Amino acid sequence: MFIIYIAHLPNSWWALWIPARFGYSDATEIFVFCSGMASAIAFGKVFDFHGLGLGTARILHRMWQVYWAHIGQFLVIASGLVVVQNSGYLTLCCNLDYNYVEALNLHRFFNSPETTLPRLLTLTYVPNYFDILPMYIVILGLVPVMMAVARFSVPAGFVLSVSLWLLANFGYLNLPAEPWSDRPWFFNPFAWQLIFFTGFAFMRGWIPAPPVDRRLVILAAVLVIGTIPLAWFRIQEAVPGISQFNADIEPLRVKTEFGILRFMHFLSLAYLAWVAAGQHGRRLLATKGSLWGKTVHVVQKVGQQSLPVFMASLAIAQAAAMLRDMAGAHDTLMGQILSNGLGLLALVAVAYVAGWFKSQPWRKQPVAPLSKPVSNAGPHTVASQNKVLEKA
């Protein structure tokens, strides 16, 4: 969540140091993989105990929630950007010609809403900045299919997932992103489902946990470290041959169709992180009361509220950038520290607020009534009031 915020903050210097700059995989792989794990935990038991019908209904309910989250997020961000952009304040105060609406390719949305608005609602207009949640919606729709196939044969489920990935990579499965061009969705859900169902399969027990083996650790480390010279832009600028090599292997590392090198790089990185954390994360949680332990707890809280945090991060990123630019600090060290650092703190706040609401504190039984019953009320009235409190 923190990396995604930094990556979406316009003109962020910190974005030069996120994992995507040093390897083929990035925060998107982490997000989708963990979403697959979380979906297995959240929805798997519904299928197990209530059957395919209610399991599918539960998935449809989640898809409905994510769909309206996507629509609401788009309208909030787009409205905020166009208000600031049309005010002309950035140009007057800071002589800044950066066009936020144009940067997100939203000008057509405002120029021809009669075309784009219906397509926004049908997910046939998906600007790049708003492409992760639509991908997640489609992948969620594949969960009942995968669960149905896996009931008969888990290997058949793997064959289905790999087949969809291959069809997407060969151009047979994609979805249109806008009506005025042939541009497909930036994240092809039929390709990205491969990493989603990898995480899903781990949590379902379809794939056993890999052994902690020194040879595997070395192999994963070599792949991760060996990719740095191929991915880091500084080295690419210094060695022109590397840029040509990356261009030659583009189908293997492409992001839209989730190239195989991205998958291999992520699995290597995830394996190293899993080994470093220890069984059940014991090394992370060993010093629970320390500063490190408290930091881990905060990170866990942000991860537990991934959907509201993700939604907020995109809006906060645009707002933080505009405030930074209005202050004339877009190219200053302090402006970068504040727009990045305060934005990350805002995500933590969103996580705790979302967690508080999800805990539904109003349903907890109060220790005592907060207001005294009226003095002339009889015992039956008091009893009725207490019953109402209990139900509330």
Summary of the structure (lengths in Angstrom):
residues: 392
radius of gyration: 24.3
end to end distance: 35.1
largest distance: 89.9
contacts: 1136
relative contact order: 0.12
helix: 75%
strand: 1%
